[in-house]
Amino acid sequence: MRRHVLLALLLALALAPGMAAQQPAAAVQNATLKRALQAYDNLDYASAIKFAQQSLKERLTSADAARAYELLGFAYSATNAQDQAVDAFKQAIQLDPDRALDPARVSPKIYSLFFAALGQVLVVRQLKVDSVSFIGGTGGVPISFTVTSPARVRTRAVSGNRTILVDSSVVTGGVNLRWPALLPNGDPIPAGDWTIVVDATAGQNSFSASQAVRVKLGSVDTVAHLTQLPGYNELPETEVPPKNARPLGLAAMYTGLAGVGVLGLNNSNLGSAPSREILTVGAAALIVGTIFTLSKPAPRPVPANVQFNKLLREQIARRNADIAQQNAKLRQQVNITVAPLAKGAR
C-alpha cells in the first residue's frame, strides 16, 4: 500500500513540478492567491484550484491575475483536466503575452498544454526594437516579434498625430522587419519619442503590442583634407654639389706659369719690376683659387625631384577636391540613432 502511495506521489511530482520555483508566493500580493500557491506546493490540487478561482473574484493586479490563471493551468494539468488547463493558460497568456515556461523546470505534459494554448490565442509576443545608429537612407531599425497564430499584422511608428506604416502582411510565427526611419518624402523622421505599434487581427480577434523608442538626429562626420599621401613624401628640390678642387688647380697652374715667366724675364733685358708684378698676380690667383676650393658650393636644382613633387602636389589637390565633394554630400545627410525606452519611461 505504501508502495502505491509513493508511486502516486512521484507521478504527481513529475506531472507538476513545484510552483514555488515557478511562481514564488512571496512575490504575490493577494492573500487568497498565496493560499492557492501553498496548497499547490502541498500537492493539494483541489484546494489550489478552489483558492485560485476565488482569488480571481477579488481585486488582483494584472501580474497576480496572470499567476492565478497559470496556477490553474498547472493544477488542472496535474488532475488531467486538459481542456480546463489549456483555457487557463490561454487566459494567462492574454494577460501576459510574453509569459513563458521553462521546459527544464516543468513536465513535458504541462509544457505541451501551455504550447497548445499559445496556438489557440492571438497575441504578439516578445516585441523587440534594437538600438541602432545609421545614416538616413542607408540602414534601418531592427524590429522583431512573434505572432502566435495567422493574422493580418500592421506595424506602425507613431509620434503624436503622425503615423508611419512600417509593414502590413499576413504572417504567423517569428517576424523580422527593418524600419528605415524615413518620412514618405525620404527625409529623416523628426527627433523625439516614437512608439512602434504592432496590431494583429484575425476575424473577430485582435491584439496590439507596443514599444516606445527615442530617436535622435545628428550630423555626419566629414573627412579631413589630405596634407600628404600615405607612403609618399616630397623630395628635396635642390642639392649641394661636392666641393671642387678645379679652382685651386687652375690657380696653381697659373702660378707655375707665372714662375716660369719670372725666370725668363730674369734672363732677359727686362727689369725686375715686371717680374714682381707677375709674381704678385700669380700669388693672387693662388689665393683666389684656394678660397673658391674651400668655400661651400651653391645649391643647385634637382629636375627629377622637382617634377616628382609637382606630380605629388597635383595628386593631393585632386584627392582633396574629391573629399570636398564628398563632404558636401555628407553635410546634407543625417545620422539617425534609435534606442528603446524602458516600460513607463518617457
KEKE-3310 file (N, C-alpha, C; in steps of 0.2 Angstrom, whole numbers, plus 5000, padded with zeros to 4 digits):
npx = (5004:5009:5019:5011:5006:5018:5022:5012:5014:5026:5023:5014:5022:5030:5021:5018:5029:5036:5027:5032:5045:5042:5033:5035:5028:5030:5031:5018:5004:4991:4982:4973:4977:4990:4987:4982:4994:5002:4994:4995:5009:5009:5003:4990:4979:4965:4962:4970:4965:4952:4956:4963:4953:4944:4952:4953:4941:4942:4950:4964:4980:4987:4998:4996:4984:4987:4996:4987:4979:4989:4993:4981:4981:4992:4987:4976:4982:4989:4978:4973:4964:4963:4957:4952:4965:4971:4963:4964:4978:4977:4971:4980:4990:4984:4984:4997:5007:5020:5023:5031:5036:5048:5055:5064:5061:5047:5035:5035:5021:5014:5021:5017:5004:5003:5010:5000:4990:4995:4995:4981:4977:4977:4991:5004:5020:5035:5040:5053:5064:5079:5093:5101:5112:5113:5116:5104:5094:5102:5102:5092:5080:5080:5067:5058:5047:5034:5020:5007:4997:4990:4988:4982:4994:4999:5012:5017:5024:5022:5020:5014:5002:5006:5008:5017:5017:5025:5025:5014:5006:5001:5005:5013:5021:5038:5044:5053:5058:5064:5065:5066:5066:5062:5053:5038:5043:5056:5064:5073:5065:5057:5066:5064:5052:5045:5033:5033:5020:5012:4999:4988:4976:4963:4949:4937:4945:4958:4974:4986:5002:5016:5031:5040:5052:5066:5071:5086:5094:5108:5123:5133:5150:5163:5176:5193:5204:5218:5235:5246:5251:5248:5263:5270:5282:5287:5302:5318:5321:5333:5351:5367:5382:5396:5412:5424:5440:5445:5446:5457:5467:5468:5473:5485:5491:5492:5500:5512:5515:5517:5528:5538:5538:5544:5557:5561:5561:5571:5582:5582:5583:5574:5568:5567:5555:5543:5544:5541:5528:5522:5524:5516:5503:5502:5502:5491:5481:5483:5479:5465:5460:5462:5452:5440:5440:5439:5427:5409:5399:5386:5369:5360:5347:5337:5331:5323:5317:5310:5300:5294:5289:5280:5270:5266:5260:5249:5242:5238:5230:5220:5214:5209:5200:5190:5187:5181:5170:5163:5162:5153:5141:5140:5137:5124:5117:5110:5113:5105:5099:5092:5085:5077:5065:5063:5049:5036:5045:5048)
npy = (4994:5006:5007:5009:5022:5030:5029:5035:5048:5051:5052:5062:5073:5072:5076:5089:5100:5109:5123:5134:5136:5141:5151:5161:5162:5173:5184:5187:5197:5196:5188:5177:5171:5167:5157:5148:5145:5139:5128:5121:5118:5109:5099:5098:5099:5101:5111:5121:5124:5129:5140:5148:5151:5158:5169:5176:5182:5192:5208:5210:5213:5214:5206:5197:5191:5185:5175:5168:5162:5155:5146:5139:5132:5124:5116:5110:5103:5094:5086:5080:5087:5092:5101:5112:5116:5121:5131:5139:5142:5150:5161:5166:5169:5179:5189:5191:5192:5189:5179:5164:5147:5137:5124:5115:5115:5111:5099:5088:5087:5097:5108:5105:5107:5121:5126:5122:5130:5143:5142:5144:5156:5173:5183:5195:5192:5195:5207:5217:5230:5235:5244:5256:5264:5274:5281:5291:5284:5273:5263:5254:5251:5238:5227:5215:5202:5190:5181:5172:5165:5164:5179:5196:5208:5223:5235:5249:5266:5278:5295:5307:5315:5310:5296:5282:5269:5254:5241:5229:5214:5197:5186:5173:5166:5169:5186:5198:5214:5229:5245:5260:5272:5284:5298:5299:5307:5304:5311:5311:5305:5316:5320:5314:5306:5290:5278:5261:5251:5236:5229:5215:5206:5194:5189:5190:5192:5201:5209:5220:5226:5236:5246:5259:5271:5281:5294:5301:5314:5318:5326:5320:5314:5323:5321:5323:5334:5330:5332:5325:5311:5295:5286:5292:5305:5322:5326:5333:5348:5354:5352:5351:5353:5342:5348:5356:5354:5361:5375:5378:5370:5376:5389:5385:5381:5393:5400:5393:5395:5408:5409:5403:5412:5423:5418:5418:5431:5436:5432:5440:5456:5464:5473:5471:5475:5471:5457:5457:5461:5450:5440:5444:5444:5430:5425:5430:5424:5411:5412:5416:5405:5395:5400:5398:5385:5380:5386:5384:5375:5383:5379:5368:5365:5350:5342:5330:5328:5339:5338:5326:5331:5340:5332:5325:5335:5339:5327:5326:5338:5334:5324:5330:5338:5329:5324:5336:5337:5325:5328:5338:5332:5324:5333:5336:5324:5314:5308:5295:5289:5277:5271:5259:5262:5260:5251:5262:5273:5290)
npz = (5000:5004:4995:4983:4986:4987:4973:4967:4972:4967:4953:4953:4956:4945:4935:4939:4943:4957:4961:4968:4964:4951:4953:4965:4981:4989:4981:4978:4980:4984:4997:4996:4984:4988:4997:4988:4980:4991:4993:4982:4982:4992:4986:4986:4975:4973:4982:4978:4966:4970:4978:4969:4960:4968:4971:4959:4959:4967:4970:4959:4954:4938:4936:4946:4943:4931:4936:4944:4934:4928:4938:4939:4927:4929:4940:4935:4925:4932:4937:4926:4919:4905:4895:4903:4908:4897:4893:4905:4904:4892:4896:4905:4896:4888:4897:4900:4888:4885:4893:4898:4900:4908:4900:4906:4919:4920:4918:4903:4899:4905:4898:4885:4885:4888:4877:4867:4871:4867:4853:4851:4854:4850:4850:4851:4854:4863:4857:4851:4849:4842:4848:4838:4826:4812:4795:4788:4776:4772:4781:4794:4807:4817:4820:4829:4832:4838:4831:4837:4830:4813:4806:4800:4801:4806:4806:4814:4816:4828:4832:4842:4832:4820:4810:4803:4792:4794:4790:4782:4782:4780:4793:4803:4817:4819:4816:4807:4804:4796:4799:4790:4796:4789:4782:4771:4760:4760:4769:4785:4800:4812:4827:4843:4854:4849:4845:4842:4836:4835:4827:4827:4818:4816:4810:4822:4832:4839:4843:4851:4852:4859:4859:4865:4859:4857:4847:4840:4831:4822:4815:4801:4802:4794:4781:4784:4775:4765:4768:4764:4754:4760:4763:4753:4752:4750:4740:4742:4732:4729:4728:4736:4728:4727:4735:4724:4717:4706:4704:4713:4707:4694:4699:4704:4692:4685:4693:4693:4679:4680:4688:4679:4669:4676:4678:4665:4662:4670:4664:4653:4646:4652:4666:4684:4689:4681:4683:4697:4697:4690:4698:4709:4703:4701:4714:4719:4711:4716:4729:4727:4720:4730:4740:4733:4731:4745:4749:4752:4740:4730:4731:4719:4708:4707:4694:4692:4705:4707:4697:4702:4715:4710:4703:4714:4722:4714:4713:4727:4727:4718:4725:4737:4731:4728:4741:4746:4738:4743:4756:4755:4752:4763:4773:4770:4774:4788:4803:4811:4827:4836:4851:4862:4874:4892:4899:4903:4904:4899)
capx = (5000:5014:5022:5007:5006:5024:5022:5007:5017:5031:5019:5011:5028:5033:5016:5018:5035:5034:5026:5036:5050:5040:5029:5036:5022:5032:5030:5011:5001:4984:4982:4970:4982:4996:4985:4982:5001:5004:4991:4998:5016:5007:5000:4983:4977:4958:4962:4974:4960:4947:4958:4964:4947:4942:4956:4951:4935:4944:4954:4970:4985:4987:5003:4993:4979:4991:4999:4982:4977:4994:4992:4975:4984:4996:4983:4971:4986:4990:4972:4971:4958:4967:4954:4952:4971:4973:4959:4968:4984:4976:4969:4987:4994:4981:4986:5004:5008:5027:5024:5034:5038:5055:5054:5069:5058:5041:5035:5033:5014:5012:5023:5013:4997:5004:5011:4994:4986:4998:4992:4974:4976:4981:4994:5010:5025:5042:5041:5059:5067:5086:5097:5105:5114:5115:5115:5097:5093:5107:5101:5086:5079:5078:5060:5056:5041:5031:5013:5005:4993:4990:4984:4984:4998:5001:5017:5017:5028:5018:5023:5009:4997:5010:5009:5021:5016:5031:5024:5007:5006:4998:5010:5012:5027:5043:5044:5059:5057:5069:5061:5071:5065:5061:5046:5037:5046:5063:5068:5073:5059:5059:5069:5059:5049:5041:5030:5032:5014:5010:4992:4987:4969:4961:4942:4935:4951:4964:4979:4991:5008:5019:5037:5042:5059:5069:5075:5090:5097:5115:5127:5138:5157:5166:5183:5198:5208:5225:5241:5251:5248:5252:5268:5274:5284:5291:5309:5322:5321:5339:5356:5373:5386:5403:5417:5428:5447:5447:5449:5464:5472:5469:5477:5492:5494:5493:5505:5518:5516:5520:5535:5542:5538:5548:5563:5563:5562:5577:5587:5582:5585:5568:5569:5564:5548:5538:5544:5537:5520:5519:5523:5510:5497:5501:5500:5484:5477:5483:5474:5458:5459:5461:5446:5435:5440:5437:5420:5403:5396:5379:5364:5358:5340:5337:5325:5319:5314:5305:5295:5290:5285:5274:5265:5263:5255:5243:5238:5234:5225:5214:5211:5206:5194:5185:5185:5177:5163:5161:5160:5147:5136:5139:5134:5117:5115:5108:5114:5099:5101:5086:5086:5071:5064:5060:5042:5034:5050:5046)
capy = (5000:5012:5007:5013:5029:5033:5029:5041:5054:5053:5053:5069:5077:5073:5080:5096:5102:5114:5130:5138:5139:5144:5157:5162:5165:5179:5189:5188:5202:5194:5183:5171:5168:5164:5151:5143:5143:5135:5122:5118:5116:5104:5094:5098:5102:5103:5117:5126:5126:5132:5146:5152:5153:5163:5175:5179:5186:5198:5213:5207:5216:5211:5201:5192:5188:5180:5170:5164:5158:5150:5141:5134:5128:5119:5112:5106:5098:5088:5082:5078:5091:5096:5107:5117:5118:5125:5138:5144:5145:5155:5167:5169:5172:5185:5195:5192:5189:5187:5174:5158:5141:5134:5117:5112:5115:5109:5092:5089:5087:5104:5112:5104:5111:5128:5127:5121:5137:5148:5141:5145:5163:5178:5188:5197:5191:5197:5213:5220:5235:5235:5250:5256:5271:5274:5287:5291:5281:5268:5257:5253:5250:5231:5226:5208:5199:5183:5181:5165:5162:5168:5186:5202:5211:5230:5238:5257:5270:5283:5300:5312:5314:5307:5289:5280:5262:5251:5234:5226:5207:5191:5182:5169:5164:5175:5191:5202:5220:5234:5252:5265:5279:5290:5300:5297:5311:5302:5315:5308:5307:5321:5318:5313:5299:5287:5271:5255:5248:5230:5227:5209:5204:5188:5188:5195:5193:5206:5210:5225:5227:5242:5248:5266:5272:5288:5295:5307:5316:5321:5327:5315:5316:5324:5318:5328:5335:5327:5336:5321:5304:5290:5282:5297:5312:5326:5325:5340:5350:5356:5348:5355:5348:5341:5353:5355:5357:5363:5382:5378:5368:5382:5394:5383:5381:5400:5402:5390:5398:5415:5407:5402:5419:5427:5416:5420:5439:5437:5431:5444:5463:5467:5475:5467:5477:5467:5451:5457:5461:5444:5436:5446:5441:5423:5424:5432:5419:5405:5414:5416:5398:5392:5402:5395:5377:5379:5388:5379:5377:5385:5373:5368:5362:5343:5342:5324:5329:5345:5335:5322:5335:5343:5327:5323:5340:5338:5321:5328:5343:5331:5320:5335:5341:5324:5325:5342:5335:5320:5332:5342:5327:5321:5338:5335:5318:5315:5302:5293:5285:5274:5267:5258:5265:5255:5252:5268:5279:5295)
capz = (5000:5005:4988:4978:4988:4984:4966:4965:4974:4962:4947:4954:4956:4938:4931:4941:4947:4962:4958:4972:4960:4945:4955:4972:4984:4992:4976:4976:4984:4986:5002:4993:4979:4992:4999:4982:4979:4996:4993:4976:4984:4996:4981:4987:4969:4973:4986:4974:4961:4974:4981:4963:4957:4972:4970:4953:4960:4971:4966:4958:4949:4931:4937:4951:4939:4926:4940:4946:4929:4927:4943:4937:4922:4932:4944:4930:4921:4937:4938:4919:4916:4900:4892:4908:4909:4891:4894:4910:4901:4887:4900:4907:4890:4886:4902:4900:4881:4885:4898:4896:4904:4907:4899:4910:4926:4921:4914:4896:4899:4906:4893:4879:4886:4888:4870:4864:4872:4863:4847:4851:4856:4845:4854:4849:4859:4863:4853:4852:4845:4844:4847:4831:4823:4804:4791:4785:4769:4771:4786:4796:4814:4818:4824:4829:4837:4836:4831:4839:4825:4807:4806:4797:4805:4804:4811:4813:4820:4829:4837:4841:4826:4814:4809:4798:4791:4793:4786:4783:4779:4784:4795:4809:4819:4820:4811:4807:4800:4796:4798:4788:4799:4785:4780:4764:4755:4760:4774:4791:4804:4817:4833:4849:4856:4845:4848:4837:4837:4831:4828:4824:4818:4813:4811:4827:4837:4838:4848:4850:4857:4858:4862:4865:4857:4857:4841:4840:4825:4822:4809:4799:4802:4787:4780:4784:4769:4765:4768:4761:4753:4764:4759:4749:4754:4745:4739:4741:4726:4727:4732:4736:4724:4731:4733:4718:4718:4700:4705:4716:4702:4689:4702:4704:4686:4683:4697:4690:4673:4682:4690:4673:4666:4680:4677:4658:4662:4674:4660:4648:4647:4655:4673:4689:4690:4678:4687:4703:4695:4688:4704:4713:4700:4702:4721:4720:4708:4720:4735:4725:4719:4737:4743:4729:4733:4751:4750:4751:4734:4730:4729:4713:4707:4705:4690:4694:4712:4706:4694:4707:4719:4706:4702:4721:4724:4709:4716:4733:4726:4716:4731:4741:4728:4728:4748:4746:4735:4747:4762:4753:4752:4770:4777:4769:4777:4795:4807:4815:4832:4839:4857:4865:4881:4897:4900:4908:4904:4894)
cpx = (5004:5017:5018:5006:5012:5024:5017:5010:5022:5028:5017:5017:5031:5028:5016:5023:5032:5033:5030:5042:5048:5036:5030:5030:5024:5031:5023:5008:4995:4985:4979:4974:4988:4993:4984:4989:5003:5000:4994:5005:5015:5004:4993:4980:4969:4958:4965:4969:4955:4950:4960:4958:4944:4946:4955:4945:4936:4948:4961:4974:4985:4992:5000:4988:4982:4994:4993:4980:4982:4994:4986:4977:4988:4992:4979:4976:4988:4984:4969:4965:4962:4964:4954:4959:4973:4969:4962:4974:4983:4974:4976:4991:4991:4983:4993:5007:5016:5028:5026:5036:5045:5054:5059:5066:5051:5040:5033:5025:5012:5014:5019:5007:4998:5006:5005:4990:4989:4996:4985:4972:4980:4984:5001:5015:5032:5044:5048:5061:5074:5088:5101:5106:5116:5113:5108:5098:5098:5106:5093:5086:5077:5072:5059:5051:5039:5024:5011:5001:4992:4985:4987:4988:5001:5006:5017:5022:5024:5021:5018:5003:5000:5010:5012:5020:5023:5030:5017:5007:5002:5004:5008:5019:5032:5043:5050:5058:5063:5065:5066:5071:5065:5054:5044:5040:5054:5067:5068:5067:5061:5061:5063:5057:5044:5038:5029:5026:5013:5003:4991:4979:4968:4954:4940:4940:4956:4968:4984:4996:5012:5026:5039:5050:5060:5073:5079:5093:5103:5118:5132:5145:5159:5173:5188:5202:5215:5230:5247:5248:5252:5257:5272:5276:5288:5298:5312:5323:5328:5344:5362:5378:5393:5408:5422:5435:5449:5450:5456:5469:5473:5474:5484:5495:5496:5499:5512:5520:5520:5527:5540:5543:5544:5555:5565:5564:5569:5583:5587:5584:5580:5570:5566:5557:5543:5538:5540:5530:5518:5519:5517:5504:5496:5499:5493:5479:5477:5478:5467:5456:5457:5454:5440:5434:5437:5430:5415:5400:5389:5375:5362:5351:5341:5330:5320:5314:5308:5299:5291:5286:5279:5268:5262:5258:5249:5239:5234:5229:5218:5210:5207:5200:5188:5183:5180:5170:5160:5158:5153:5140:5134:5136:5126:5113:5114:5110:5108:5101:5094:5088:5079:5071:5061:5053:5041:5039:5048:5051)
cpy = (5006:5013:5011:5020:5033:5034:5035:5048:5056:5055:5060:5074:5078:5077:5087:5098:5108:5121:5135:5141:5143:5151:5158:5165:5172:5185:5191:5192:5200:5188:5176:5167:5164:5158:5146:5141:5138:5128:5118:5115:5110:5098:5093:5102:5105:5110:5122:5128:5131:5139:5151:5155:5159:5169:5179:5183:5192:5203:5211:5212:5212:5205:5195:5188:5183:5174:5165:5159:5153:5144:5136:5130:5122:5114:5107:5101:5092:5084:5079:5081:5096:5102:5113:5120:5123:5132:5142:5147:5151:5162:5171:5172:5179:5191:5196:5189:5186:5181:5167:5153:5139:5127:5112:5111:5113:5102:5093:5090:5094:5109:5111:5107:5118:5130:5127:5128:5142:5148:5143:5152:5167:5183:5189:5197:5194:5202:5216:5225:5236:5242:5250:5263:5270:5280:5286:5289:5275:5262:5257:5251:5242:5230:5218:5206:5193:5184:5174:5162:5166:5174:5191:5206:5218:5233:5245:5260:5276:5288:5306:5311:5311:5299:5286:5272:5259:5245:5232:5220:5202:5186:5177:5167:5170:5180:5196:5208:5224:5241:5257:5271:5285:5292:5298:5300:5309:5306:5310:5310:5312:5317:5318:5306:5296:5280:5266:5251:5242:5228:5220:5207:5198:5187:5193:5196:5198:5207:5216:5225:5233:5243:5255:5266:5279:5289:5301:5308:5319:5322:5321:5318:5317:5321:5324:5328:5332:5333:5332:5315:5299:5286:5286:5303:5316:5325:5332:5342:5353:5352:5353:5350:5347:5347:5351:5358:5360:5371:5382:5375:5373:5387:5392:5383:5388:5402:5399:5393:5405:5414:5406:5408:5423:5425:5418:5428:5440:5436:5436:5451:5467:5468:5470:5469:5473:5460:5451:5457:5454:5439:5437:5444:5434:5421:5425:5427:5413:5406:5413:5408:5394:5393:5399:5388:5376:5381:5383:5381:5379:5379:5374:5364:5354:5342:5336:5325:5334:5342:5330:5326:5338:5338:5325:5329:5340:5333:5323:5333:5339:5327:5324:5338:5335:5323:5330:5340:5330:5323:5336:5338:5325:5326:5338:5329:5319:5308:5300:5288:5283:5270:5265:5261:5260:5257:5258:5274:5283:5301)
cpz = (5000:4998:4983:4980:4986:4977:4964:4967:4969:4955:4947:4953:4949:4934:4933:4946:4952:4959:4962:4968:4954:4947:4962:4975:4987:4988:4975:4982:4987:4991:4999:4988:4982:4994:4994:4980:4984:4995:4987:4978:4988:4992:4983:4981:4969:4977:4982:4969:4964:4975:4975:4960:4961:4972:4964:4953:4964:4967:4966:4953:4943:4932:4941:4947:4934:4930:4942:4940:4927:4932:4942:4932:4924:4936:4940:4927:4926:4938:4931:4916:4910:4897:4897:4909:4903:4891:4899:4907:4896:4890:4902:4902:4888:4891:4902:4893:4881:4890:4895:4901:4903:4906:4903:4917:4926:4917:4907:4895:4900:4901:4887:4879:4885:4880:4866:4865:4868:4856:4846:4853:4851:4849:4850:4854:4858:4857:4855:4847:4847:4844:4841:4830:4816:4801:4787:4777:4768:4776:4788:4804:4814:4822:4823:4834:4834:4837:4832:4834:4819:4808:4802:4802:4802:4809:4809:4818:4821:4834:4836:4836:4820:4815:4803:4797:4790:4788:4787:4779:4783:4786:4801:4811:4820:4814:4812:4802:4801:4794:4796:4792:4795:4784:4773:4759:4756:4765:4780:4795:4809:4823:4838:4850:4851:4848:4842:4840:4832:4832:4824:4824:4814:4815:4816:4832:4835:4844:4846:4855:4855:4861:4860:4863:4857:4851:4841:4833:4826:4816:4808:4799:4795:4787:4780:4777:4770:4765:4764:4759:4757:4760:4754:4752:4749:4745:4739:4734:4724:4731:4731:4733:4729:4730:4727:4718:4711:4701:4708:4711:4696:4692:4702:4698:4684:4687:4695:4683:4674:4684:4684:4669:4670:4679:4670:4658:4665:4669:4654:4650:4651:4663:4677:4691:4687:4681:4693:4702:4693:4694:4708:4710:4701:4709:4722:4717:4712:4726:4733:4724:4725:4740:4739:4731:4740:4753:4749:4744:4734:4728:4722:4712:4705:4701:4691:4700:4711:4702:4698:4712:4716:4705:4709:4723:4720:4712:4722:4732:4723:4721:4735:4738:4728:4736:4749:4744:4740:4753:4761:4754:4759:4774:4775:4772:4785:4798:4812:4820:4835:4845:4860:4872:4886:4897:4905:4907:4898:4895)
residu = (MET:ARG:ARG:HIS:VAL:LEU:LEU:ALA:LEU:LEU:LEU:ALA:LEU:ALA:LEU:ALA:PRO:GLY:MET:ALA:ALA:GLN:GLN:PRO:ALA:ALA:ALA:VAL:GLN:ASN:ALA:THR:LEU:LYS:ARG:ALA:LEU:GLN:ALA:TYR:ASP:ASN:LEU:ASP:TYR:ALA:SER:ALA:ILE:LYS:PHE:ALA:GLN:GLN:SER:LEU:LYS:GLU:ARG:LEU:THR:SER:ALA:ASP:ALA:ALA:ARG:ALA:TYR:GLU:LEU:LEU:GLY:PHE:ALA:TYR:SER:ALA:THR:ASN:ALA:GLN:ASP:GLN:ALA:VAL:ASP:ALA:PHE:LYS:GLN:ALA:ILE:GLN:LEU:ASP:PRO:ASP:ARG:ALA:LEU:ASP:PRO:ALA:ARG:VAL:SER:PRO:LYS:ILE:TYR:SER:LEU:PHE:PHE:ALA:ALA:LEU:GLY:GLN:VAL:LEU:VAL:VAL:ARG:GLN:LEU:LYS:VAL:ASP:SER:VAL:SER:PHE:ILE:GLY:GLY:THR:GLY:GLY:VAL:PRO:ILE:SER:PHE:THR:VAL:THR:SER:PRO:ALA:ARG:VAL:ARG:THR:ARG:ALA:VAL:SER:GLY:ASN:ARG:THR:ILE:LEU:VAL:ASP:SER:SER:VAL:VAL:THR:GLY:GLY:VAL:ASN:LEU:ARG:TRP:PRO:ALA:LEU:LEU:PRO:ASN:GLY:ASP:PRO:ILE:PRO:ALA:GLY:ASP:TRP:THR:ILE:VAL:VAL:ASP:ALA:THR:ALA:GLY:GLN:ASN:SER:PHE:SER:ALA:SER:GLN:ALA:VAL:ARG:VAL:LYS:LEU:GLY:SER:VAL:ASP:THR:VAL:ALA:HIS:LEU:THR:GLN:LEU:PRO:GLY:TYR:ASN:GLU:LEU:PRO:GLU:THR:GLU:VAL:PRO:PRO:LYS:ASN:ALA:ARG:PRO:LEU:GLY:LEU:ALA:ALA:MET:TYR:THR:GLY:LEU:ALA:GLY:VAL:GLY:VAL:LEU:GLY:LEU:ASN:ASN:SER:ASN:LEU:GLY:SER:ALA:PRO:SER:ARG:GLU:ILE:LEU:THR:VAL:GLY:ALA:ALA:ALA:LEU:ILE:VAL:GLY:THR:ILE:PHE:THR:LEU:SER:LYS:PRO:ALA:PRO:ARG:PRO:VAL:PRO:ALA:ASN:VAL:GLN:PHE:ASN:LYS:LEU:LEU:ARG:GLU:GLN:ILE:ALA:ARG:ARG:ASN:ALA:ASP:ILE:ALA:GLN:GLN:ASN:ALA:LYS:LEU:ARG:GLN:GLN:VAL:ASN:ILE:THR:VAL:ALA:PRO:LEU:ALA:LYS:GLY:ALA:ARG)
# end
